[in-house]
Amino acid sequence: MKLGFDCHAHVYGPVSEVKGSNYSPSRAAPLGNWQENLESCKLRGGVLVQPSFLGNDNRELIGILAKLDNAYRGVVQLPKETTLKEIAALDAAGIVGVRWNLIEGRSTLPNLKDPQWIDFLDHLKAMDWHLELHLEGNRLPEIFPGLHEHGVKLVIDHIGLPVEAVPSQDPGCRLLLEAGQSERTWVKLSAPYRSPVVDLRPHVQSLLHHLGRDRLVWGSDWPWTRHEGKHTFQDTYGWLSDWISDVDDRQYILDTSPKALFRLGAS
């Protein structure tokens, strides 16, 4: 029996140089290869996230989702001019959220006082979508409070990319722990290799304690762009057991929590 979902993966064909991106993958990441990995761990489906190097051109992701059932969902990148009607059309195609990829100074942080961004966030709330933040933990305080105040659902990538070994000393982690009471913030347990902190078990345990298992989801980050060849899918799946010892908690994080957040399995 298949239970559980990979809530952070990327699938794409051969990629030529992309305008505005400083990275282009050396090889494709076929859907079939990812699904073979899901099968190897007896996972039912998952969430495909628009790769940063493809920018706002979501056509390939939409085409892939059209071939899949409701055990799969997608997260896109969109400009602030996107209308509610356009977002509704994407919702019908299996999209459930938007990603802001803001790491490494790739772009200035969105101005949350900009009327267009305010409208954009209102559109996400109207569609019950989430906003996924990919941002270093020490920079998270620059934008998280404003977004949290706005009331949009937030999904934080890669354990919040902490920069300090002690959770209480990491500025981003502190914010996430404090946000637990509002029940509008989720964290993806994924990609520990993208953080400078070697051991993220204390951070995961703190998040589990303060946010609860229903605010945590797991992701493989397949095919590990910029970190290819360093580990296997089975490795990434096994990290969850290293971080969380309780079997019931792990199963909840793999299956129940993602169903609720991403509408996985829903018609």
C-alpha positions in Angstrom: 0.0 0.0 0.0 1.3 3.4 -1.0 1.2 6.1 1.7 2.9 9.5 1.8 4.0 12.2 -0.6 7.3 13.9 -1.7 6.4 17.5 -1.2 9.4 19.1 -3.0 10.7 17.9 -6.3 11.5 19.4 -9.7 10.8 17.8 -13.1 12.0 19.3 -16.4 13.3 18.4 -19.8 16.6 19.5 -21.4 17.3 23.1 -20.5 19.2 25.5 -22.6 20.6 28.7 -21.2 17.8 30.7 -19.5 17.7 34.4 -19.7 18.0 36.0 -16.3 19.2 32.8 -14.6 22.8 32.2 -13.4 22.3 28.5 -13.4 21.4 25.9 -16.0 21.2 22.1 -15.2 23.5 19.8 -17.1 20.8 17.2 -17.6 17.1 16.7 -17.7 15.0 15.5 -14.7 12.4 13.2 -16.3 9.0 12.6 -14.6 9.5 8.8 -15.0 12.8 8.9 -13.0 11.2 10.8 -10.1 8.2 8.4 -10.1 10.6 5.4 -10.0 12.0 7.0 -6.8 8.6 7.4 -5.4 7.8 3.8 -6.1 11.0 2.7 -4.4 9.8 4.3 -1.1 6.2 3.3 -1.6 5.1 6.9 -1.9 1.9 7.8 -3.6 2.7 11.1 -5.4 3.9 14.6 -4.5 4.4 18.3 -5.2 6.3 19.6 -8.2 7.9 23.0 -7.7 8.7 25.3 -10.6 12.6 25.4 -10.9 14.1 28.8 -10.3 16.0 28.7 -13.6 12.7 28.5 -15.6 11.4 31.7 -14.0 7.8 32.5 -14.6 7.4 30.3 -17.6 5.3 27.5 -16.0 4.1 25.9 -19.3 6.2 22.7 -18.9 5.0 22.2 -15.3 1.4 22.7 -16.3 1.9 20.2 -19.1 3.4 17.6 -16.8 0.5 18.0 -14.3 -2.0 17.4 -17.1 -0.7 13.9 -17.4 -1.0 13.1 -13.6 -3.9 12.4 -11.2 -4.8 14.2 -8.0 -2.0 12.6 -6.1 0.2 15.3 -7.6 0.1 19.1 -7.3 2.2 22.0 -8.5 3.8 25.2 -7.2 4.5 28.0 -9.7 6.4 31.3 -10.0 4.3 34.2 -11.0 4.7 38.0 -11.6 2.9 40.4 -9.4 0.6 41.4 -12.3 -1.1 38.0 -12.3 -4.8 38.4 -12.1 -7.2 36.4 -9.9 -8.8 34.9 -13.1 -5.3 33.6 -14.2 -4.7 32.1 -10.7 -8.1 30.4 -10.8 -7.2 28.8 -14.2 -3.9 27.6 -12.7 -5.8 26.2 -9.7 -8.0 24.1 -12.0 -4.8 22.7 -13.5 -3.6 21.4 -10.2 -1.5 24.4 -8.9 -1.9 25.2 -5.2 0.8 27.8 -4.5 3.4 30.3 -5.6 7.1 30.2 -4.8 9.3 33.2 -4.1 12.9 32.2 -4.7 14.9 34.9 -2.9 18.1 33.3 -1.8 21.6 34.5 -2.4 20.5 38.0 -3.3 19.1 36.8 -6.6 16.5 39.5 -6.4 15.4 42.3 -4.1 12.7 41.3 -1.6 9.2 42.2 -2.7 7.9 45.5 -1.4 4.9 44.5 0.6 3.6 48.1 0.5 3.4 47.9 -3.3 -0.4 47.8 -4.2 0.2 45.2 -6.8 1.9 42.8 -4.4 -0.9 43.5 -1.9 -3.5 42.5 -4.5 -1.4 39.5 -5.4 -1.3 38.2 -1.8 -5.1 38.9 -1.6 -5.5 36.7 -4.7 -3.6 33.9 -3.0 -5.8 34.1 0.1 -9.0 34.1 -2.1 -7.9 30.9 -3.7 -6.6 29.4 -0.5 -3.2 29.1 -2.0 0.1 29.2 0.0 3.2 31.3 -0.6 6.4 29.3 -0.5 9.5 31.2 0.7 13.0 30.1 -0.3 15.2 32.4 1.8 18.1 32.2 4.2 17.2 32.1 7.8 19.1 35.3 8.7 17.2 37.2 6.1 13.8 35.7 6.9 13.0 38.5 9.5 13.2 41.0 6.7 10.0 39.8 5.1 8.3 37.1 7.2 6.6 39.4 9.7 4.9 41.5 7.0 3.7 38.4 5.2 2.5 36.8 8.4 0.6 39.9 9.3 -1.1 39.9 5.9 -2.5 36.5 6.7 -1.4 34.5 3.7 -0.5 30.9 4.3 3.3 30.5 4.3 5.4 27.4 3.5 9.0 27.8 4.4 11.5 25.9 2.2 14.3 23.6 3.5 13.9 23.8 7.3 14.2 27.6 7.0 17.8 27.4 5.9 19.1 28.1 9.4 22.5 29.7 9.8 23.0 29.1 13.5 23.5 25.6 15.1 21.3 26.5 18.1 17.6 27.0 17.0 17.0 29.7 19.6 19.9 31.7 18.3 18.9 31.5 14.6 16.8 34.6 13.7 14.7 32.8 11.1 14.0 29.7 13.3 12.9 31.9 16.2 10.3 33.5 14.0 9.0 30.2 12.8 8.8 28.9 16.4 6.8 32.0 17.4 4.5 31.6 14.4 3.4 28.2 15.5 0.4 29.5 17.4 -1.2 31.2 14.4 -1.5 27.9 12.4 -0.7 29.6 9.1 2.9 28.5 8.7 4.3 25.2 7.4 7.9 24.1 7.0 9.4 21.7 4.5 11.8 19.2 6.0 14.1 19.0 3.1 17.6 19.8 1.7 19.7 20.0 4.8 22.8 20.3 2.6 21.6 23.8 1.5 22.1 25.1 5.0 25.6 25.9 6.5 24.5 24.2 9.7 25.8 20.6 9.8 23.3 19.0 12.1 19.7 20.1 11.7 18.1 17.6 14.1 17.7 20.3 16.9 15.9 22.6 14.5 13.5 19.9 13.3 12.8 18.8 16.9 12.1 22.5 17.8 9.8 22.9 14.9 8.0 19.7 15.7 7.5 20.8 19.3 6.3 24.4 18.6 4.5 24.0 15.3 3.3 20.4 15.6 3.5 17.6 13.1 0.5 19.0 11.2 2.6 22.0 10.1 5.5 19.9 8.8 5.9 18.2 5.4 8.8 16.2 3.9 10.5 16.7 0.5 13.3 15.0 -1.3 14.4 18.1 -3.3 15.0 15.8 -6.2 17.1 16.1 -8.5 19.1 18.2 -6.0 20.1 21.1 -8.4 23.6 22.3 -7.7 24.1 19.3 -5.4 23.7 16.5 -7.9 25.4 13.2 -7.2 26.0 13.7 -3.5 23.2 11.4 -2.3 20.3 9.2 -3.4 16.6 9.5 -3.1 16.7 6.8 -0.4 19.2 8.9 1.5 16.8 11.9 1.6 13.9 9.7 2.6 16.0 8.2 5.4 16.8 11.6 6.8 13.3 11.9 8.1 13.8 8.9 10.3 17.1 10.5 11.6 15.3 13.7 12.5 12.1 12.3 13.9 12.1 9.0 15.8 8.4 8.5 16.4 6.8 6.4 13.6 3.4 7.9 14.0 4.8 11.5 13.7 6.7 10.5 10.6 3.7 9.0 8.9 1.6 12.0 9.7 4.2 14.3 8.2 4.5 12.1 5.1 0.8 11.7 4.5 -1.8 13.5 6.6 -0.2 16.9 6.7 0.5 17.2 3.0 -3.0 16.1 2.1 -4.4 19.0 4.0 -1.9 21.6 2.9 -1.7 20.7 -0.8 -5.1 19.2 -1.3 -3.4 16.0 -2.4 -5.8 13.2 -3.3 -8.7 15.6 -3.4 -10.8 15.9 -6.5 
